[in-house]
Amino acid sequence: MNSELDLQSAIAALDEYGYDKKLSTDLEHARNKPQMVRCLKSLDYSLRRMKTLQDAVNSLVEEMENDQLKQEQVQTFKSKVINLSKELNMSYDEVLTLMTSAK
């Protein structure tokens, strides 16, 4: 009897946690390529819609890669300014002020 109650409480806890959502074909929960393929197949899109989706994904990936590259370049620039400030024995803000005034 005690194990039956434990089983019932475990099932209730899983239901409360949303275990069924974890196993669903929801793209939000897909973490790897096979899971994503399964989710996309469940959409039952036509070839035309899949190509449109592919185009949208490619555009978004390109945009995200460009944003990441910009962030890396900004970080590189900040590191160079920090190194320059150490070299000149000035604060970071002083170097930036000097750079902006040297237009």
N, C-alpha and C positions, 0 to 999 in steps of 0.2 A: 504494500500500500504506500509506503514511504517513497519507494522508487517511482511509483506512478505519479505522485505529487511532484517529485523532482523533475520528471520528464515533462509534465504539464507546465511547470514554472519555467523550464528551459525553453520550451516551445513559445510560451508567452513572451519571454524575454527576447527571443529571436524575432518574433513578430513585431514587437515594440521597436526593435533596432532597425527594422526595415530590411530584413534578410532577403525577402523576396525582391526588393529593389536591387540588391547587390547582384542577383543572378539574372536580372532582366536584360533585355536587349537595348537598354538605354545607352546612347552614345556617351553620355556624361560619365558613366561608370567604366567605359572601355579604357583599358590601360596599355594594351598591346595590339599589334596588327591583327592577329586572328579574331580578337574580340571586336575590333572596329569593323572588320570585314563582315562578321556576323550581324552586327548592328546595321550596317549599310544594306546588307541583303534583306534584312527584315523590313526596310523602308519600301522595298518593292518599287523602286524608281525605274522609269524607262531609261534607255541609253542616253537620250537627249538630256534628261534631268541629271543623270550621273555625270555627264560631261560638263554641264553647267556647274554642278557641285565641285567637280575637279578644278575647273577654272577659278571658282571662288576660293577654294582651299589654296591653290597655287598663289593667287594674289595675296591672300592673307599671310602665307608663309614668307613670301618675298618681303612684304611690309614688316613683318616681325624680324626678319633677318637684317633689314636695313636699320630698324630701330636698335637692334642689338649692336650692330656695327657702330652706330652713332654713339651709343653709351660707352663702348670700348674706346673710341677715339677721344671722347670727353675725359674719360678716366686717365688715358695716356697723357693728355694735355695737362690735367691736374697734377699728375706725377712729375711731369717736366717742370711745371711752375714750382712745385714743392722743392724739387732738387735745385732749381735756380735760386730760390729763396735761401736755401741752406748755403749755397755757394757764395751768394752775395751777403750773407749774414743779415738778411732782412726777413720781415714777417711775410706770410703768404699774401695778406691784404695789401701790404706796402708794394709788393711786386705787381699785383693786379692794378693798383692805383697808378703806378709808374707806367705800366703797359698802356692803360687807357689814356693817360695824359700825353703819351708819346705819339699820338696820331699825327 
